[in-house]
Amino acid sequence: MTEPVIADTKPVVMQLEPGTYYWCSCGQSQNQPFCDGSHKDTGFTPLKFEVAEARQVALCNCKQTQNAPFCDGAHAKL
């Protein structure tokens, strides 16, 4: 697998509490936008990221962002 699967053409906007999260980079997770281990044998690995304080985020689901795990609007060009 050389390109990630486009899980959706819009970001998921959600409130995250402080903690450690793992963003799905392969697009195959059934728990988008978070990793569920579906990347096994794909060559992709999840992206670990930290949230220091509760905040609203827009997480990329098209997997084309240049600011992973956050949406940068790349889905508008698909």
N, CA, C and O atoms as a Tripos MOL2 file, in Angstrom:
@<TRIPOS>MOLECULE
protein
  312   311    78     0     0
PROTEIN
NO_CHARGES

@<TRIPOS>ATOM
      1 N           0.8490   -1.1650    0.0000 N.3       1 MET1
      2 CA          0.0000    0.0000    0.0000 C.3       1 MET1
      3 C           0.9050    1.2410    0.0000 C.2       1 MET1
      4 O           1.6980    1.4380    0.9210 O.2       1 MET1
      5 N           0.7770    2.0700   -1.0380 N.am      2 THR2
      6 CA          1.6360    3.2490   -1.1220 C.3       2 THR2
      7 C           0.8940    4.5460   -0.8290 C.2       2 THR2
      8 O           1.5120    5.5350   -0.4380 O.2       2 THR2
      9 N          -0.4030    4.5540   -1.0100 N.am      3 GLU3
     10 CA         -1.2190    5.7350   -0.7390 C.3       3 GLU3
     11 C          -2.2710    5.3940    0.3070 C.2       3 GLU3
     12 O          -2.8070    4.2860    0.3020 O.2       3 GLU3
     13 N          -2.5740    6.3320    1.2040 N.am      4 PRO4
     14 CA         -3.6140    6.0600    2.2030 C.3       4 PRO4
     15 C          -5.0040    6.0460    1.5690 C.2       4 PRO4
     16 O          -5.2340    6.6700    0.5320 O.2       4 PRO4
     17 N          -5.9020    5.3430    2.1930 N.am      5 VAL5
     18 CA         -7.3030    5.3260    1.7950 C.3       5 VAL5
     19 C          -7.9430    6.6290    2.2760 C.2       5 VAL5
     20 O          -7.7150    7.0520    3.4090 O.2       5 VAL5
     21 N          -8.7360    7.2580    1.4210 N.am      6 ILE6
     22 CA         -9.4590    8.4620    1.8290 C.3       6 ILE6
     23 C         -10.6670    7.9980    2.6320 C.2       6 ILE6
     24 O         -11.6200    7.4540    2.0720 O.2       6 ILE6
     25 N         -10.6270    8.2100    3.9300 N.am      7 ALA7
     26 CA        -11.7010    7.7480    4.8170 C.3       7 ALA7
     27 C         -12.9510    8.5970    4.6570 C.2       7 ALA7
     28 O         -14.0670    8.0930    4.7810 O.2       7 ALA7
     29 N         -12.7690    9.8900    4.3800 N.am      8 ASP8
     30 CA        -13.8880   10.8110    4.1830 C.3       8 ASP8
     31 C         -13.3310   12.0620    3.5280 C.2       8 ASP8
     32 O         -12.1310   12.3240    3.6060 O.2       8 ASP8
     33 N         -14.1910   12.8310    2.8850 N.am      9 THR9
     34 CA        -13.7430   14.0490    2.2140 C.3       9 THR9
     35 C         -14.0410   15.3010    3.0290 C.2       9 THR9
     36 O         -14.0960   16.4130    2.5020 O.2       9 THR9
     37 N         -14.2280   15.0920    4.3100 N.am     10 LYS10
     38 CA        -14.3680   16.2230    5.2270 C.3      10 LYS10
     39 C         -13.7440   15.8270    6.5670 C.2      10 LYS10
     40 O         -13.7060   14.6470    6.9150 O.2      10 LYS10
     41 N         -13.2600   16.8130    7.3090 N.am     11 PRO11
     42 CA        -12.6460   16.4970    8.6000 C.3      11 PRO11
     43 C         -13.7020   16.1340    9.6400 C.2      11 PRO11
     44 O         -14.8910   16.3960    9.4580 O.2      11 PRO11
     45 N         -13.2550   15.5400   10.7090 N.am     12 VAL12
     46 CA        -14.1240   15.2970   11.8520 C.3      12 VAL12
     47 C         -13.7890   16.3600   12.8940 C.2      12 VAL12
     48 O         -12.6420   16.4940   13.3200 O.2      12 VAL12
     49 N         -14.8040   17.1030   13.2910 N.am     13 VAL13
     50 CA        -14.6320   18.1560   14.2930 C.3      13 VAL13
     51 C         -15.1250   17.5920   15.6230 C.2      13 VAL13
     52 O         -16.2520   17.1080   15.7280 O.2      13 VAL13
     53 N         -14.2680   17.6610   16.6280 N.am     14 MET14
     54 CA        -14.6180   17.0750   17.9200 C.3      14 MET14
     55 C         -13.8990   17.7820   19.0540 C.2      14 MET14
     56 O         -12.9000   18.4710   18.8530 O.2      14 MET14
     57 N         -14.4270   17.5940   20.2290 N.am     15 GLN15
     58 CA        -13.8140   18.0970   21.4520 C.3      15 GLN15
     59 C         -12.9230   16.9930   22.0050 C.2      15 GLN15
     60 O         -13.3870   15.8760   22.2320 O.2      15 GLN15
     61 N         -11.6550   17.2970   22.2200 N.am     16 LEU16
     62 CA        -10.7380   16.3160   22.8130 C.3      16 LEU16
     63 C         -10.3290   16.7790   24.1980 C.2      16 LEU16
     64 O         -10.0880   17.9620   24.4370 O.2      16 LEU16
     65 N         -10.2580   15.8330   25.0850 N.am     17 GLU17
     66 CA         -9.7790   16.0700   26.4450 C.3      17 GLU17
     67 C          -8.2640   15.8830   26.4590 C.2      17 GLU17
     68 O          -7.7140   15.2600   25.5510 O.2      17 GLU17
     69 N          -7.5880   16.4090   27.4650 N.am     18 PRO18
     70 CA         -6.1400   16.2150   27.5500 C.3      18 PRO18
     71 C          -5.7800   14.7260   27.5140 C.2      18 PRO18
     72 O          -6.4380   13.8960   28.1410 O.2      18 PRO18
     73 N          -4.7360   14.4170   26.7750 N.am     19 GLY19
     74 CA         -4.3020   13.0300   26.6980 C.3      19 GLY19
     75 C          -3.4950   12.7500   25.4530 C.2      19 GLY19
     76 O          -3.1530   13.6550   24.6930 O.2      19 GLY19
     77 N          -3.1970   11.4780   25.2590 N.am     20 THR20
     78 CA         -2.4360   10.9920   24.1120 C.3      20 THR20
     79 C          -3.3950   10.2970   23.1620 C.2      20 THR20
     80 O          -4.2330    9.4990   23.5810 O.2      20 THR20
     81 N          -3.2660   10.6050   21.8820 N.am     21 TYR21
     82 CA         -4.1360   10.0380   20.8530 C.3      21 TYR21
     83 C          -3.2800    9.5010   19.7170 C.2      21 TYR21
     84 O          -2.1360    9.9170   19.5380 O.2      21 TYR21
     85 N          -3.8440    8.5760   18.9540 N.am     22 TYR22
     86 CA         -3.1660    7.9920   17.8020 C.3      22 TYR22
     87 C          -4.0660    8.1600   16.5800 C.2      22 TYR22
     88 O          -5.1110    7.5200   16.4680 O.2      22 TYR22
     89 N          -3.6360    9.0360   15.6640 N.am     23 TRP23
     90 CA         -4.3880    9.3460   14.4500 C.3      23 TRP23
     91 C          -4.0890    8.3000   13.3810 C.2      23 TRP23
     92 O          -2.9290    7.9580   13.1490 O.2      23 TRP23
     93 N          -5.1160    7.8030   12.7420 N.am     24 CYS24
     94 CA         -4.9740    6.8290   11.6590 C.3      24 CYS24
     95 C          -4.3820    7.5110   10.4350 C.2      24 CYS24
     96 O          -4.9570    8.4770    9.9340 O.2      24 CYS24
     97 N          -3.2530    7.0320    9.9480 N.am     25 SER25
     98 CA         -2.6270    7.5970    8.7550 C.3      25 SER25
     99 C          -2.8930    6.7700    7.5020 C.2      25 SER25
    100 O          -2.6700    7.2470    6.3890 O.2      25 SER25
    101 N          -3.3720    5.5280    7.6700 N.am     26 CYS26
    102 CA         -3.5950    4.6590    6.5120 C.3      26 CYS26
    103 C          -4.9960    4.8030    5.9220 C.2      26 CYS26
    104 O          -5.2140    4.4900    4.7510 O.2      26 CYS26
    105 N          -5.9420    5.2740    6.7250 N.am     27 GLY27
    106 CA         -7.3140    5.4470    6.2580 C.3      27 GLY27
    107 C          -8.1860    4.2070    6.3690 C.2      27 GLY27
    108 O          -9.3540    4.2420    5.9820 O.2      27 GLY27
    109 N          -7.6460    3.1120    6.8880 N.am     28 GLN28
    110 CA         -8.4040    1.8620    6.9460 C.3      28 GLN28
    111 C          -9.0920    1.5990    8.2860 C.2      28 GLN28
    112 O          -9.8830    0.6620    8.3970 O.2      28 GLN28
    113 N          -8.8050    2.3990    9.2860 N.am     29 SER29
    114 CA         -9.3900    2.1920   10.6080 C.3      29 SER29
    115 C         -10.9130    2.2930   10.5620 C.2      29 SER29
    116 O         -11.4650    3.1410    9.8610 O.2      29 SER29
    117 N         -11.5730    1.4420   11.2970 N.am     30 GLN30
    118 CA        -13.0270    1.5130   11.4460 C.3      30 GLN30
    119 C         -13.3980    2.4900   12.5620 C.2      30 GLN30
    120 O         -14.5800    2.7060   12.8310 O.2      30 GLN30
    121 N         -12.4020    3.0750   13.2070 N.am     31 ASN31
    122 CA        -12.5940    4.0060   14.3080 C.3      31 ASN31
    123 C         -12.0480    5.3940   13.9320 C.2      31 ASN31
    124 O         -11.4250    6.0610   14.7580 O.2      31 ASN31
    125 N         -12.2810    5.8200   12.6920 N.am     32 GLN32
    126 CA        -11.7590    7.1030   12.2100 C.3      32 GLN32
    127 C         -12.1560    8.2400   13.1270 C.2      32 GLN32
    128 O         -13.2790    8.2630   13.6300 O.2      32 GLN32
    129 N         -11.2750    9.1630   13.3500 N.am     33 PRO33
    130 CA         -9.9550    9.3570   12.7560 C.3      33 PRO33
    131 C          -8.8300    8.6980   13.5480 C.2      33 PRO33
    132 O          -7.6530    8.9760   13.3180 O.2      33 PRO33
    133 N          -9.1950    7.8310   14.4740 N.am     34 PHE34
    134 CA         -8.2000    7.2130   15.3460 C.3      34 PHE34
    135 C          -7.8230    5.8180   14.8650 C.2      34 PHE34
    136 O          -8.6040    5.1530   14.1850 O.2      34 PHE34
    137 N          -6.6360    5.3880   15.2200 N.am     35 CYS35
    138 CA         -6.1020    4.0850   14.8240 C.3      35 CYS35
    139 C          -6.8080    2.9470   15.5550 C.2      35 CYS35
    140 O          -7.0950    3.0390   16.7490 O.2      35 CYS35
    141 N          -7.0790    1.8780   14.8190 N.am     36 ASP36
    142 CA         -7.5960    0.6570   15.4350 C.3      36 ASP36
    143 C          -6.7130   -0.5550   15.1160 C.2      36 ASP36
    144 O          -7.0960   -1.6970   15.3710 O.2      36 ASP36
    145 N          -5.5260   -0.2920   14.5550 N.am     37 GLY37
    146 CA         -4.5980   -1.3720   14.2280 C.3      37 GLY37
    147 C          -4.7360   -1.8970   12.8150 C.2      37 GLY37
    148 O          -4.0210   -2.8280   12.4420 O.2      37 GLY37
    149 N          -5.6250   -1.3390   12.0180 N.am     38 SER38
    150 CA         -5.8480   -1.8140   10.6500 C.3      38 SER38
    151 C          -4.6570   -1.5870    9.7280 C.2      38 SER38
    152 O          -4.6130   -2.1460    8.6320 O.2      38 SER38
    153 N          -3.6940   -0.7810   10.1520 N.am     39 HIS39
    154 CA         -2.5240   -0.4900    9.3370 C.3      39 HIS39
    155 C          -1.5390   -1.6590    9.2520 C.2      39 HIS39
    156 O          -0.5760   -1.5920    8.4890 O.2      39 HIS39
    157 N          -1.7590   -2.7030   10.0050 N.am     40 LYS40
    158 CA         -0.8230   -3.8250   10.0340 C.3      40 LYS40
    159 C          -0.5280   -4.3010    8.6090 C.2      40 LYS40
    160 O          -1.4440   -4.5630    7.8300 O.2      40 LYS40
    161 N           0.7360   -4.4060    8.2870 N.am     41 ASP41
    162 CA          1.2290   -4.8620    6.9800 C.3      41 ASP41
    163 C           0.9460   -3.8870    5.8390 C.2      41 ASP41
    164 O           0.9680   -4.2890    4.6760 O.2      41 ASP41
    165 N           0.6810   -2.6110    6.1450 N.am     42 THR42
    166 CA          0.4330   -1.6280    5.0860 C.3      42 THR42
    167 C           1.6380   -0.7320    4.8350 C.2      42 THR42
    168 O           1.7200   -0.0860    3.7900 O.2      42 THR42
    169 N           2.5730   -0.6850    5.7810 N.am     43 GLY43
    170 CA          3.6870    0.2390    5.6790 C.3      43 GLY43
    171 C           3.3840    1.5770    6.3390 C.2      43 GLY43
    172 O           4.2610    2.4370    6.4230 O.2      43 GLY43
    173 N           2.1560    1.7640    6.8060 N.am     44 PHE44
    174 CA          1.7620    2.9860    7.5000 C.3      44 PHE44
    175 C           1.8150    2.7540    9.0030 C.2      44 PHE44
    176 O           1.6600    1.6290    9.4780 O.2      44 PHE44
    177 N           2.0350    3.8330    9.7390 N.am     45 THR45
    178 CA          1.9830    3.7670   11.1940 C.3      45 THR45
    179 C           1.1230    4.9240   11.6920 C.2      45 THR45
    180 O           1.0670    5.9710   11.0480 O.2      45 THR45
    181 N           0.4580    4.7500   12.8220 N.am     46 PRO46
    182 CA         -0.3630    5.8390   13.3510 C.3      46 PRO46
    183 C           0.5140    6.9870   13.8360 C.2      46 PRO46
    184 O           1.6830    6.7950   14.1720 O.2      46 PRO46
    185 N          -0.0650    8.1710   13.8670 N.am     47 LEU47
    186 CA          0.6350    9.3510   14.3560 C.3      47 LEU47
    187 C           0.1940    9.6300   15.7850 C.2      47 LEU47
    188 O          -0.9750    9.9150   16.0430 O.2      47 LEU47
    189 N           1.1410    9.5450   16.7040 N.am     48 LYS48
    190 CA          0.8700    9.8550   18.1060 C.3      48 LYS48
    191 C           0.8610   11.3690   18.2730 C.2      48 LYS48
    192 O           1.7690   12.0570   17.8060 O.2      48 LYS48
    193 N          -0.1760   11.8880   18.9460 N.am     49 PHE49
    194 CA         -0.1910   13.3140   19.2440 C.3      49 PHE49
    195 C          -0.7890   13.5470   20.6140 C.2      49 PHE49
    196 O          -1.5850   12.7550   21.1180 O.2      49 PHE49
    197 N          -0.3790   14.6600   21.2010 N.am     50 GLU50
    198 CA         -0.7800   15.0150   22.5640 C.3      50 GLU50
    199 C          -1.7100   16.2240   22.5320 C.2      50 GLU50
    200 O          -1.5370   17.1390   21.7270 O.2      50 GLU50
    201 N          -2.6860   16.2070   23.4140 N.am     51 VAL51
    202 CA         -3.5500   17.3610   23.6390 C.3      51 VAL51
    203 C          -3.3020   17.7830   25.0870 C.2      51 VAL51
    204 O          -3.5390   17.0120   26.0160 O.2      51 VAL51
    205 N          -2.8270   19.0040   25.2660 N.am     52 ALA52
    206 CA         -2.4450   19.4890   26.5950 C.3      52 ALA52
    207 C          -3.6350   19.9950   27.4000 C.2      52 ALA52
    208 O          -3.6660   19.8640   28.6230 O.2      52 ALA52
    209 N          -4.6110   20.5710   26.7110 N.am     53 GLU53
    210 CA         -5.8080   21.0690   27.3990 C.3      53 GLU53
    211 C          -7.0180   20.7980   26.5220 C.2      53 GLU53
    212 O          -6.8960   20.7140   25.3000 O.2      53 GLU53
    213 N          -8.1650   20.6610   27.1300 N.am     54 ALA54
    214 CA         -9.3900   20.3730   26.3800 C.3      54 ALA54
    215 C          -9.5770   21.4420   25.3060 C.2      54 ALA54
    216 O          -9.4650   22.6380   25.5730 O.2      54 ALA54
    217 N          -9.8640   20.9840   24.0800 N.am     55 ARG55
    218 CA        -10.0890   21.9210   22.9800 C.3      55 ARG55
    219 C         -10.7960   21.2430   21.8240 C.2      55 ARG55
    220 O         -10.7910   20.0180   21.6950 O.2      55 ARG55
    221 N         -11.4010   22.0650   20.9910 N.am     56 GLN56
    222 CA        -12.0540   21.5620   19.7900 C.3      56 GLN56
    223 C         -11.0150   21.4820   18.6770 C.2      56 GLN56
    224 O         -10.2130   22.3990   18.5020 O.2      56 GLN56
    225 N         -11.0330   20.3870   17.9280 N.am     57 VAL57
    226 CA        -10.0800   20.1790   16.8380 C.3      57 VAL57
    227 C         -10.8160   19.7010   15.5970 C.2      57 VAL57
    228 O         -11.9200   19.1630   15.6830 O.2      57 VAL57
    229 N         -10.2010   19.9000   14.4560 N.am     58 ALA58
    230 CA        -10.6750   19.3430   13.1870 C.3      58 ALA58
    231 C          -9.5950   18.3800   12.7180 C.2      58 ALA58
    232 O          -8.5250   18.8010   12.2800 O.2      58 ALA58
    233 N          -9.8810   17.0900   12.8110 N.am     59 LEU59
    234 CA         -8.9060   16.0640   12.4500 C.3      59 LEU59
    235 C          -9.1410   15.6030   11.0120 C.2      59 LEU59
    236 O         -10.2780   15.3840   10.5930 O.2      59 LEU59
    237 N          -8.0570   15.4630   10.2750 N.am     60 CYS60
    238 CA         -8.1090   15.0990    8.8650 C.3      60 CYS60
    239 C          -8.6220   13.6730    8.6810 C.2      60 CYS60
    240 O          -8.1800   12.7450    9.3590 O.2      60 CYS60
    241 N          -9.5570   13.5180    7.7550 N.am     61 ASN61
    242 CA        -10.0490   12.1930    7.3780 C.3      61 ASN61
    243 C          -9.6890   11.8310    5.9460 C.2      61 ASN61
    244 O          -9.8370   10.6780    5.5430 O.2      61 ASN61
    245 N          -9.2070   12.8240    5.1560 N.am     62 CYS62
    246 CA         -8.8450   12.5130    3.7650 C.3      62 CYS62
    247 C          -7.4110   11.9820    3.6810 C.2      62 CYS62
    248 O          -7.0120   11.4140    2.6640 O.2      62 CYS62
    249 N          -6.6530   12.1680    4.7400 N.am     63 LYS63
    250 CA         -5.2710   11.6800    4.8660 C.3      63 LYS63
    251 C          -4.3080   12.3790    3.9150 C.2      63 LYS63
    252 O          -3.2220   11.8650    3.6490 O.2      63 LYS63
    253 N          -4.6930   13.5490    3.3980 N.am     64 GLN64
    254 CA         -3.8470   14.3110    2.4830 C.3      64 GLN64
    255 C          -3.2550   15.5650    3.1250 C.2      64 GLN64
    256 O          -2.4990   16.2870    2.4750 O.2      64 GLN64
    257 N          -3.5830   15.8340    4.3750 N.am     65 THR65
    258 CA         -3.1180   17.0400    5.0580 C.3      65 THR65
    259 C          -1.5960   17.1130    5.1420 C.2      65 THR65
    260 O          -0.9110   16.0930    5.2170 O.2      65 THR65
    261 N          -1.0940   18.3210    5.1290 N.am     66 GLN66
    262 CA          0.3300   18.5560    5.3580 C.3      66 GLN66
    263 C           0.5780   18.9690    6.8050 C.2      66 GLN66
    264 O           1.6980   19.3160    7.1800 O.2      66 GLN66
    265 N          -0.4920   18.9280    7.6210 N.am     67 ASN67
    266 CA         -0.4220   19.3370    9.0240 C.3      67 ASN67
    267 C          -1.0180   18.2500    9.9240 C.2      67 ASN67
    268 O          -1.7620   18.5500   10.8580 O.2      67 ASN67
    269 N          -0.6890   17.0020    9.6410 N.am     68 ALA68
    270 CA         -1.2750   15.8670   10.3580 C.3      68 ALA68
    271 C          -1.0710   16.0000   11.8600 C.2      68 ALA68
    272 O           0.0060   16.3970   12.3070 O.2      68 ALA68
    273 N          -2.0800   15.6760   12.6310 N.am     69 PRO69
    274 CA         -3.3470   15.0530   12.2730 C.3      69 PRO69
    275 C          -4.4590   16.0540   11.9480 C.2      69 PRO69
    276 O          -5.6110   15.6660   11.7500 O.2      69 PRO69
    277 N          -4.1160   17.3250   11.8960 N.am     70 PHE70
    278 CA         -5.1370   18.3570   11.7610 C.3      70 PHE70
    279 C          -5.4540   18.6660   10.3020 C.2      70 PHE70
    280 O          -4.5840   18.5990    9.4350 O.2      70 PHE70
    281 N          -6.6940   18.9970   10.0540 N.am     71 CYS71
    282 CA         -7.1430   19.3410    8.7170 C.3      71 CYS71
    283 C          -6.4940   20.6350    8.2610 C.2      71 CYS71
    284 O          -6.4160   21.5970    9.0250 O.2      71 CYS71
    285 N          -6.0260   20.6630    7.0120 N.am     72 ASP72
    286 CA         -5.4770   21.8910    6.4290 C.3      72 ASP72
    287 C          -6.2480   22.2990    5.1730 C.2      72 ASP72
    288 O          -5.8140   23.1770    4.4270 O.2      72 ASP72
    289 N          -7.3920   21.6570    4.9450 N.am     73 GLY73
    290 CA         -8.2190   21.9840    3.7890 C.3      73 GLY73
    291 C          -7.8890   21.1920    2.5400 C.2      73 GLY73
    292 O          -8.4850   21.4390    1.4920 O.2      73 GLY73
    293 N          -6.9660   20.2540    2.6140 N.am     74 ALA74
    294 CA         -6.5600   19.4730    1.4460 C.3      74 ALA74
    295 C          -7.7260   18.7200    0.8120 C.2      74 ALA74
    296 O          -7.6990   18.4410   -0.3870 O.2      74 ALA74
    297 N          -8.7500   18.3860    1.5970 N.am     75 HIS75
    298 CA         -9.9080   17.6540    1.0740 C.3      75 HIS75
    299 C         -10.6590   18.4500    0.0090 C.2      75 HIS75
    300 O         -11.3690   17.8670   -0.8110 O.2      75 HIS75
    301 N         -10.5100   19.7640    0.0120 N.am     76 ALA76
    302 CA        -11.2030   20.6140   -0.9740 C.3      76 ALA76
    303 C         -10.6280   20.4290   -2.3730 C.2      76 ALA76
    304 O         -11.2670   20.7990   -3.3580 O.2      76 ALA76
    305 N          -9.4280   19.8610   -2.4680 N.am     77 LYS77
    306 CA         -8.7780   19.6530   -3.7610 C.3      77 LYS77
    307 C          -8.9630   18.2480   -4.2970 C.2      77 LYS77
    308 O          -8.4290   17.9180   -5.3560 O.2      77 LYS77
    309 N          -9.7040   17.4180   -3.5920 N.am     78 LEU78
    310 CA         -9.9190   16.0220   -4.0430 C.3      78 LEU78
    311 C         -11.0320   15.9350   -5.0540 C.2      78 LEU78
    312 O         -11.3450   14.8460   -5.5360 O.2      78 LEU78
@<TRIPOS>BOND
     1     1     2 1
     2     2     3 1
     3     3     4 2
     4     3     5 am
     5     5     6 1
     6     6     7 1
     7     7     8 2
     8     7     9 am
     9     9    10 1
    10    10    11 1
    11    11    12 2
    12    11    13 am
    13    13    14 1
    14    14    15 1
    15    15    16 2
    16    15    17 am
    17    17    18 1
    18    18    19 1
    19    19    20 2
    20    19    21 am
    21    21    22 1
    22    22    23 1
    23    23    24 2
    24    23    25 am
    25    25    26 1
    26    26    27 1
    27    27    28 2
    28    27    29 am
    29    29    30 1
    30    30    31 1
    31    31    32 2
    32    31    33 am
    33    33    34 1
    34    34    35 1
    35    35    36 2
    36    35    37 am
    37    37    38 1
    38    38    39 1
    39    39    40 2
    40    39    41 am
    41    41    42 1
    42    42    43 1
    43    43    44 2
    44    43    45 am
    45    45    46 1
    46    46    47 1
    47    47    48 2
    48    47    49 am
    49    49    50 1
    50    50    51 1
    51    51    52 2
    52    51    53 am
    53    53    54 1
    54    54    55 1
    55    55    56 2
    56    55    57 am
    57    57    58 1
    58    58    59 1
    59    59    60 2
    60    59    61 am
    61    61    62 1
    62    62    63 1
    63    63    64 2
    64    63    65 am
    65    65    66 1
    66    66    67 1
    67    67    68 2
    68    67    69 am
    69    69    70 1
    70    70    71 1
    71    71    72 2
    72    71    73 am
    73    73    74 1
    74    74    75 1
    75    75    76 2
    76    75    77 am
    77    77    78 1
    78    78    79 1
    79    79    80 2
    80    79    81 am
    81    81    82 1
    82    82    83 1
    83    83    84 2
    84    83    85 am
    85    85    86 1
    86    86    87 1
    87    87    88 2
    88    87    89 am
    89    89    90 1
    90    90    91 1
    91    91    92 2
    92    91    93 am
    93    93    94 1
    94    94    95 1
    95    95    96 2
    96    95    97 am
    97    97    98 1
    98    98    99 1
    99    99   100 2
   100    99   101 am
   101   101   102 1
   102   102   103 1
   103   103   104 2
   104   103   105 am
   105   105   106 1
   106   106   107 1
   107   107   108 2
   108   107   109 am
   109   109   110 1
   110   110   111 1
   111   111   112 2
   112   111   113 am
   113   113   114 1
   114   114   115 1
   115   115   116 2
   116   115   117 am
   117   117   118 1
   118   118   119 1
   119   119   120 2
   120   119   121 am
   121   121   122 1
   122   122   123 1
   123   123   124 2
   124   123   125 am
   125   125   126 1
   126   126   127 1
   127   127   128 2
   128   127   129 am
   129   129   130 1
   130   130   131 1
   131   131   132 2
   132   131   133 am
   133   133   134 1
   134   134   135 1
   135   135   136 2
   136   135   137 am
   137   137   138 1
   138   138   139 1
   139   139   140 2
   140   139   141 am
   141   141   142 1
   142   142   143 1
   143   143   144 2
   144   143   145 am
   145   145   146 1
   146   146   147 1
   147   147   148 2
   148   147   149 am
   149   149   150 1
   150   150   151 1
   151   151   152 2
   152   151   153 am
   153   153   154 1
   154   154   155 1
   155   155   156 2
   156   155   157 am
   157   157   158 1
   158   158   159 1
   159   159   160 2
   160   159   161 am
   161   161   162 1
   162   162   163 1
   163   163   164 2
   164   163   165 am
   165   165   166 1
   166   166   167 1
   167   167   168 2
   168   167   169 am
   169   169   170 1
   170   170   171 1
   171   171   172 2
   172   171   173 am
   173   173   174 1
   174   174   175 1
   175   175   176 2
   176   175   177 am
   177   177   178 1
   178   178   179 1
   179   179   180 2
   180   179   181 am
   181   181   182 1
   182   182   183 1
   183   183   184 2
   184   183   185 am
   185   185   186 1
   186   186   187 1
   187   187   188 2
   188   187   189 am
   189   189   190 1
   190   190   191 1
   191   191   192 2
   192   191   193 am
   193   193   194 1
   194   194   195 1
   195   195   196 2
   196   195   197 am
   197   197   198 1
   198   198   199 1
   199   199   200 2
   200   199   201 am
   201   201   202 1
   202   202   203 1
   203   203   204 2
   204   203   205 am
   205   205   206 1
   206   206   207 1
   207   207   208 2
   208   207   209 am
   209   209   210 1
   210   210   211 1
   211   211   212 2
   212   211   213 am
   213   213   214 1
   214   214   215 1
   215   215   216 2
   216   215   217 am
   217   217   218 1
   218   218   219 1
   219   219   220 2
   220   219   221 am
   221   221   222 1
   222   222   223 1
   223   223   224 2
   224   223   225 am
   225   225   226 1
   226   226   227 1
   227   227   228 2
   228   227   229 am
   229   229   230 1
   230   230   231 1
   231   231   232 2
   232   231   233 am
   233   233   234 1
   234   234   235 1
   235   235   236 2
   236   235   237 am
   237   237   238 1
   238   238   239 1
   239   239   240 2
   240   239   241 am
   241   241   242 1
   242   242   243 1
   243   243   244 2
   244   243   245 am
   245   245   246 1
   246   246   247 1
   247   247   248 2
   248   247   249 am
   249   249   250 1
   250   250   251 1
   251   251   252 2
   252   251   253 am
   253   253   254 1
   254   254   255 1
   255   255   256 2
   256   255   257 am
   257   257   258 1
   258   258   259 1
   259   259   260 2
   260   259   261 am
   261   261   262 1
   262   262   263 1
   263   263   264 2
   264   263   265 am
   265   265   266 1
   266   266   267 1
   267   267   268 2
   268   267   269 am
   269   269   270 1
   270   270   271 1
   271   271   272 2
   272   271   273 am
   273   273   274 1
   274   274   275 1
   275   275   276 2
   276   275   277 am
   277   277   278 1
   278   278   279 1
   279   279   280 2
   280   279   281 am
   281   281   282 1
   282   282   283 1
   283   283   284 2
   284   283   285 am
   285   285   286 1
   286   286   287 1
   287   287   288 2
   288   287   289 am
   289   289   290 1
   290   290   291 1
   291   291   292 2
   292   291   293 am
   293   293   294 1
   294   294   295 1
   295   295   296 2
   296   295   297 am
   297   297   298 1
   298   298   299 1
   299   299   300 2
   300   299   301 am
   301   301   302 1
   302   302   303 1
   303   303   304 2
   304   303   305 am
   305   305   306 1
   306   306   307 1
   307   307   308 2
   308   307   309 am
   309   309   310 1
   310   310   311 1
   311   311   312 2
@<TRIPOS>SUBSTRUCTURE
     1 MET1         2 RESIDUE 1 A MET
     2 THR2         6 RESIDUE 1 A THR
     3 GLU3        10 RESIDUE 1 A GLU
     4 PRO4        14 RESIDUE 1 A PRO
     5 VAL5        18 RESIDUE 1 A VAL
     6 ILE6        22 RESIDUE 1 A ILE
     7 ALA7        26 RESIDUE 1 A ALA
     8 ASP8        30 RESIDUE 1 A ASP
     9 THR9        34 RESIDUE 1 A THR
    10 LYS10       38 RESIDUE 1 A LYS
    11 PRO11       42 RESIDUE 1 A PRO
    12 VAL12       46 RESIDUE 1 A VAL
    13 VAL13       50 RESIDUE 1 A VAL
    14 MET14       54 RESIDUE 1 A MET
    15 GLN15       58 RESIDUE 1 A GLN
    16 LEU16       62 RESIDUE 1 A LEU
    17 GLU17       66 RESIDUE 1 A GLU
    18 PRO18       70 RESIDUE 1 A PRO
    19 GLY19       74 RESIDUE 1 A GLY
    20 THR20       78 RESIDUE 1 A THR
    21 TYR21       82 RESIDUE 1 A TYR
    22 TYR22       86 RESIDUE 1 A TYR
    23 TRP23       90 RESIDUE 1 A TRP
    24 CYS24       94 RESIDUE 1 A CYS
    25 SER25       98 RESIDUE 1 A SER
    26 CYS26      102 RESIDUE 1 A CYS
    27 GLY27      106 RESIDUE 1 A GLY
    28 GLN28      110 RESIDUE 1 A GLN
    29 SER29      114 RESIDUE 1 A SER
    30 GLN30      118 RESIDUE 1 A GLN
    31 ASN31      122 RESIDUE 1 A ASN
    32 GLN32      126 RESIDUE 1 A GLN
    33 PRO33      130 RESIDUE 1 A PRO
    34 PHE34      134 RESIDUE 1 A PHE
    35 CYS35      138 RESIDUE 1 A CYS
    36 ASP36      142 RESIDUE 1 A ASP
    37 GLY37      146 RESIDUE 1 A GLY
    38 SER38      150 RESIDUE 1 A SER
    39 HIS39      154 RESIDUE 1 A HIS
    40 LYS40      158 RESIDUE 1 A LYS
    41 ASP41      162 RESIDUE 1 A ASP
    42 THR42      166 RESIDUE 1 A THR
    43 GLY43      170 RESIDUE 1 A GLY
    44 PHE44      174 RESIDUE 1 A PHE
    45 THR45      178 RESIDUE 1 A THR
    46 PRO46      182 RESIDUE 1 A PRO
    47 LEU47      186 RESIDUE 1 A LEU
    48 LYS48      190 RESIDUE 1 A LYS
    49 PHE49      194 RESIDUE 1 A PHE
    50 GLU50      198 RESIDUE 1 A GLU
    51 VAL51      202 RESIDUE 1 A VAL
    52 ALA52      206 RESIDUE 1 A ALA
    53 GLU53      210 RESIDUE 1 A GLU
    54 ALA54      214 RESIDUE 1 A ALA
    55 ARG55      218 RESIDUE 1 A ARG
    56 GLN56      222 RESIDUE 1 A GLN
    57 VAL57      226 RESIDUE 1 A VAL
    58 ALA58      230 RESIDUE 1 A ALA
    59 LEU59      234 RESIDUE 1 A LEU
    60 CYS60      238 RESIDUE 1 A CYS
    61 ASN61      242 RESIDUE 1 A ASN
    62 CYS62      246 RESIDUE 1 A CYS
    63 LYS63      250 RESIDUE 1 A LYS
    64 GLN64      254 RESIDUE 1 A GLN
    65 THR65      258 RESIDUE 1 A THR
    66 GLN66      262 RESIDUE 1 A GLN
    67 ASN67      266 RESIDUE 1 A ASN
    68 ALA68      270 RESIDUE 1 A ALA
    69 PRO69      274 RESIDUE 1 A PRO
    70 PHE70      278 RESIDUE 1 A PHE
    71 CYS71      282 RESIDUE 1 A CYS
    72 ASP72      286 RESIDUE 1 A ASP
    73 GLY73      290 RESIDUE 1 A GLY
    74 ALA74      294 RESIDUE 1 A ALA
    75 HIS75      298 RESIDUE 1 A HIS
    76 ALA76      302 RESIDUE 1 A ALA
    77 LYS77      306 RESIDUE 1 A LYS
    78 LEU78      310 RESIDUE 1 A LEU
